[in-house]
């Protein structure tokens, strides 16, 4: 198995890094506005600093995307937050010191630290923040480094020890309160998430148990009805034959639904124990085609493959992705017209692999296309309703693709014009 990080935490950290790009842009807009208003910021230094912040933030983003196992390491996140606080302190220095409008950035950094990494790292980094902030104020007060005023003030408050000590201690204790609050909220959210996951697991287990309990009597009913219809239990009147035929048909329908519920429970259980490997996607596509070949032949359909020779390996779970491909191909077969054509295409575009399965069958109406991935959804089309199915396959397929960090959707020009099911998967 690859050294994959906790997927949820890794995605949140990547999201946090993206938010920092937005913060850098916001600061740039504020500074540029101050420049236009003629305020006394040290603009050349601040512009250079923001450029450096953009570069190092991009570097952390690149490392996180290329080497995702670093995302959840303490060293990676310590260095990232340490650099943030250091850059914030330099920005505060060049924009007025104790009077800087950017002092609030300390709280943003410490709040996100506590929310994502808990109180321990949050308290450690708040200590760093107070040291950086106080050191800057002391050095300015002692005139070791210059103090840059953003406006003409009646009193030189930056050199008043009591004033900047008060601001330093205020920063520290407000940061502690913020860290405690964010850590508490994070802990409660985590507890609720665990409760939801447990309820979901209990639901799956209950569904599994009920389905298993129903399967045996339903199978017995089907078998005894079949024996009766074959005349092995004695002659039947036409009315009896008609009644038993209805019973057999309905019991088979319920049995099919029970089997689908068992499949749902089985797949969702497997997805909770998600393991990924470096897989050749082309092999998965070929295996799926091999699985459904008898159905293609039986329905007198033709299959065209347009798969790139340079299709890369992808991180994924082979069993789950094979399930997706079989579901999509089976869906195309089910809704194709006689002598119809199915086309599979796969190619890499930038950092994603795009896979599409197109048929020229009965198509999907505009009103149904946004709902076909919902569990148990049946389309409004009479022709579609005639072709049996419980509607679980597409819901499960999309869930699997999203668990892999991809996206799945459908396109159709309308009823009678075929449909295309597509999904993407990240290359890394």
Buried (B, 14 or more C-beta within 10 A) or exposed (E): EEEBBEBEEBBBBBEBBEEBBEBBEEBBEBBEEBEEEEBEBBBEBBBEBBEEBBEBBEEBBEBBBEBBEBBBEEEBBBEBBBBBBEBBBBBBBBBBBBBBBBBEBBBBBBBBBBBBBBBEBBBBBBEBBBBBBBBBBBBBBEEEBEBBBBEEEEEEBBBEEEBBBEBBEEBBEBBBEBBBEBBEEBEEEEEEEEEEEEEEEEEBEEBBEBBEEBBEEBEEBBEBBEEBBEEEEEEBEEEEBEEBEEBBEEBBEBBBBBBBBBBBBBBBEBBEEBEBEEBEBBEBBBBBBEBBEEBBEEBEBEBEEEBBEEBBBBBBBBEBBBBBBBBBBBBBBBBBBEEBBBBBBBBBEEEBBBBBBBBBBBBBBEEBBEBBBEEEBBBEBEBBEEBEBBBBBBBBBBBBBEBBBBBBBBEBEEBBEBBBBBBBBBBB
